[in-house]
């Protein structure tokens, strides 16, 4: 295959590569302050367009679930941008009322397209309406939250703290249903729920990725992992399941070629 972005290589580090949910389009975004869209035809992969965000190195960008918007957060800003692909307009969201954060970097979008979860500092989690980008509610974990994931039905959120605890939230009531300790975790880094809602994967700074059944996570305070994946020697910074829950990808950005498929 040709490089997907061969018609416009980035001038800085790429932080996001994502396929469009329904079209044959791939998005790249990164530290050169731009979001680029390419038509994936495997022959030329022509560039559709690039959006430049003035003095806004991108930390993370994601397509909305319906594929009509791109949400982008910056490396050192409290605002974020929404790119409306239908209208071709860039909408800055300068401040979300009720969210007192110096930086907004990490976020998650709910699979049903209703919510955007901003992962704040000091353990705060801000739940926003995807439609209005307004604050619905704020939750708080003990310590600092490093990663969160929605369940496939968007009813619950798993939040992983720097201290190695996982908090399970009910999205509707915003109450903490349960919390448990990730076995052997010195520092939580990344978390993922499988598409069939059967498994939860937690990756920590030691490089160990623990795989749990969600049933055990909801019941026990110290669940035993069904498997501890020890293949990474540096910090696990990314875990993700494939759509059929047959493969788990684990990766570390701290060293080259540290990607394993389990």
Secondary structure, 3 states (H helix, E strand, C coil): CCCCCCCCCCCCCEEEEEECCCCCEEEEEECCCEEEEEECCCCCCCEEEEEECCCCCEEEEEECCCCCEEEEEECCCCCEEEEECCCCEEEEECCCCCCCCCCCCCEEECCCCCEEEEECCCCEEEEEECCCCCEEEEEECCCCEEEEEECCCCCEEEEEECCCEEEEEECCCCCEEEEEECCCCCCEEEEEECCCCCEEEEEECCCCEEEEEHHHHHHCCCCCCCEEECCCCCCCCEEEECCCCCCEEEECCCCCCCEEEC
